Amino acid sequence: MWQRIQTVYLIIAIIACAVCLCLPIANIVPEDLAANSTVYNLFTVAPDGTREYSWLSMGNFLLIMSCTLAAIAIFTYKNRKLQAVECVLGIVFTLVWNVVYCIWAFSGMIEFSGEFKPSFAACLPAIAMILFFLARKAILKDEALVRSMDRIR
């Protein structure tokens, strides 16, 4: 289980999604040069320190589901077809997070009339999506290897 490369990909995907959950994903700089607002997945921290919960909190659910699916996929190593499906679902959840983030970023620029500055943590779900794809590819490669060994016997 732990010696396979797809397990490493899935663990790194879990770490990437978890780090994105904890770090700020953007800063909003108003045009009047007031203090910046920091945006997290669950809430926005206003310049005065208050927290405003936003509809981006759906992103929190999507990233938690991606982490959960990756963890489940690690421990379902005996059922490679199910593992591949779980990787596809992880790709879908991270893709939806990226779409929600882009929609929120462009609507936020209009709403706040300021400058939207994405941070490094916003690219981590895209990296997790790539890692899910690589894990799925390795899982399917293992499945093909097992099937070829069955044909030889």
VOSETI-932858 format. One line per field, with one value per residue (C-alpha): x, z, y; residue number from 0; residue in three letters. Coordinates in steps of 0.001 Angstrom, whole numbers, padded with zeros to 6 digits, always signed. Last residue first. Layout:
N
u = X|...
w = Z|...
v = Y|...
num = NUM|...
residu = ALA|...
This chain:
153
u = -000798|+000270|-003218|-003430|-000081|-001418|-004449|-002250|-000098|-003154|-004506|-001164|-001171|-004728|-003614|-000596|-002819|-005262|-002425|-001166|-004642|-005094|-001683|-002742|-005899|-003843|-001677|-004845|-006023|-002677|-002935|-004982|-002397|+000075|-002038|-004557|-004506|-007841|-007573|-010522|-014051|-015330|-018259|-016677|-013438|-015387|-017371|-014111|-012554|-015738|-016132|-012464|-012717|-015901|-014238|-011134|-013263|-015244|-011980|-010872|-014125|-014020|-010405|-011208|-014175|-011835|-009437|-012296|-013195|-009601|-009638|-012916|-011301|-008174|-010015|-007212|-005776|-008923|-006913|-005226|-008453|-010246|-007593|-007826|-011604|-011464|-008990|-011129|-014267|-012537|-011537|-015094|-016594|-014200|-014947|-018610|-017329|-016916|-020472|-019007|-018509|-017353|-014782|-014005|-010408|-010856|-009322|-011886|-010995|-012917|-014346|-014320|-011769|-009672|-009711|-007631|-008971|-006380|-006275|-007444|-005736|-008935|-008913|-009403|-006800|-008398|-006037|-006407|-006210|-005224|-003738|-005489|-007748|-005073|-002655|-005169|-005706|-001960|-001354|-004109|-002731|+000755|-000696|-002510|+000628|+002630|-000067|-000037|+003688|+003151|+005230|+002572|+000000
w = -016314|-018785|-019023|-015267|-015382|-018081|-015918|-012930|-015071|-016550|-013041|-011935|-014924|-014076|-010556|-011865|-014170|-011341|-009099|-011842|-012287|-008540|-008438|-011216|-009270|-006121|-008025|-009113|-005480|-004455|-006827|-004410|-001658|-003506|-003070|-005345|-005425|-006168|-006656|-005657|-006684|-004021|-006013|-009469|-008343|-006170|-009179|-010944|-007909|-006926|-010395|-010418|-006944|-007827|-010974|-009021|-006361|-009087|-010513|-007050|-006571|-010068|-009717|-006353|-007985|-010671|-007974|-006206|-009480|-009878|-006325|-007037|-010029|-007996|-005268|-003060|-002508|-000818|+001998|-000117|-001984|+001294|+002204|-001245|-001032|+002386|+001219|-001835|+000329|+002669|-000344|-001674|+001734|+002229|-001283|-000292|+002223|-000813|-000068|+002504|+006250|+007374|+010139|+012034|+012395|+011535|+008091|+007310|+007593|+004963|+005775|+005044|+002292|+003527|+002192|+003705|+003531|+003011|+004838|+003059|-000102|-001522|-004345|-001939|-001771|-001526|-000544|-001650|-000724|+002926|+004362|+006322|+003727|+001042|+003326|+003729|-000041|-000736|+002073|+000826|-002727|-001403|+000275|-002944|-005055|-002541|-002522|-006323|-006239|-004505|-001453|+001051|+000000
v = -017791|-015098|-013594|-012981|-011178|-008854|-008072|-007206|-004910|-003195|-002579|-001165|+001220|+002233|+003101|+005027|+007118|+007734|+008927|+011263|+012732|+013186|+014903|+017279|+018124|+018651|+021151|+022955|+022866|+024442|+027417|+029536|+028999|+031217|+034330|+035996|+039805|+041477|+045226|+047333|+048065|+045620|+044233|+044288|+042700|+040280|+039061|+038201|+036547|+034698|+033255|+032232|+030664|+028791|+027412|+026360|+024677|+022878|+021556|+020428|+018514|+016989|+015845|+014246|+012499|+011157|+009943|+008167|+006469|+005238|+003835|+002068|+000383|-000432|-002344|-003676|-000190|+001065|+002679|+005341|+006081|+006800|+009360|+010963|+011055|+012728|+015365|+016136|+016296|+018753|+020844|+020954|+021789|+024711|+025902|+026097|+028653|+030913|+032030|+034399|+034592|+038025|+038032|+041206|+042339|+046043|+045504|+042786|+039105|+037171|+033747|+030038|+029649|+032563|+036120|+038909|+042467|+045168|+048486|+051618|+052767|+054349|+051788|+048892|+046073|+042638|+039853|+036250|+032558|+032929|+029728|+026971|+025350|+025653|+023817|+020998|+020746|+020577|+018067|+015776|+016013|+015144|+012066|+011097|+011384|+009325|+006661|+006662|+005844|+002500|+001591|+002624|+000000
num = 152|151|150|149|148|147|146|145|144|143|142|141|140|139|138|137|136|135|134|133|132|131|130|129|128|127|126|125|124|123|122|121|120|119|118|117|116|115|114|113|112|111|110|109|108|107|106|105|104|103|102|101|100|99|98|97|96|95|94|93|92|91|90|89|88|87|86|85|84|83|82|81|80|79|78|77|76|75|74|73|72|71|70|69|68|67|66|65|64|63|62|61|60|59|58|57|56|55|54|53|52|51|50|49|48|47|46|45|44|43|42|41|40|39|38|37|36|35|34|33|32|31|30|29|28|27|26|25|24|23|22|21|20|19|18|17|16|15|14|13|12|11|10|9|8|7|6|5|4|3|2|1|0
residu = ARG|ILE|ARG|ASP|MET|SER|ARG|VAL|LEU|ALA|GLU|ASP|LYS|LEU|ILE|ALA|LYS|ARG|ALA|LEU|PHE|PHE|LEU|ILE|MET|ALA|ILE|ALA|PRO|LEU|CYS|ALA|ALA|PHE|SER|PRO|LYS|PHE|GLU|GLY|SER|PHE|GLU|ILE|MET|GLY|SER|PHE|ALA|TRP|ILE|CYS|TYR|VAL|VAL|ASN|TRP|VAL|LEU|THR|PHE|VAL|ILE|GLY|LEU|VAL|CYS|GLU|VAL|ALA|GLN|LEU|LYS|ARG|ASN|LYS|TYR|THR|PHE|ILE|ALA|ILE|ALA|ALA|LEU|THR|CYS|SER|MET|ILE|LEU|LEU|PHE|ASN|GLY|MET|SER|LEU|TRP|SER|TYR|GLU|ARG|THR|GLY|ASP|PRO|ALA|VAL|THR|PHE|LEU|ASN|TYR|VAL|THR|SER|ASN|ALA|ALA|LEU|ASP|GLU|PRO|VAL|ILE|ASN|ALA|ILE|PRO|LEU|CYS|LEU|CYS|VAL|ALA|CYS|ALA|ILE|ILE|ALA|ILE|ILE|LEU|TYR|VAL|THR|GLN|ILE|ARG|GLN|TRP|MET
